[in-house]
Amino acid sequence: MAARKSSGKRKYGRAASKRVASAMRRRKKGTLKSGRGGKGGRVKSRKQAIAIGLSEARKKGAKVPRKRGGRKSSGSRKSGGRKKSSSR
């Protein structure tokens, strides 16, 4: 089979894919942990392992697209509904 033609522009750098592959191997081995230090538990999810690999790649400066802005953090959420009135 012929190789798939790409537009010439890679979304992810090779270093990023190496980091993800490393994270996947560590997950399979059972040594991949989430979080900082010893607080995080063992990672079992494939998606979580990929996310950890991409995060490590970002920190090392590899070519990784920016995170999608799908979910908003609770801090930036606007409070809807009633306003608090100080005079009563």
KAFENMO-V22856 format. One line per field, one symbol per residue. phi: phi as a letter, one per 20 degrees, with the letter a starting at -180 (. if undefined). Layout:
# KAFENMO-V22856
phi=???
This chain:
# KAFENMO-V22856
phi=.ffffdfndefdfffffffffffffffffndecenemeffefedfffffffffffffgfenffcffffefedfffefeeenfefdedb
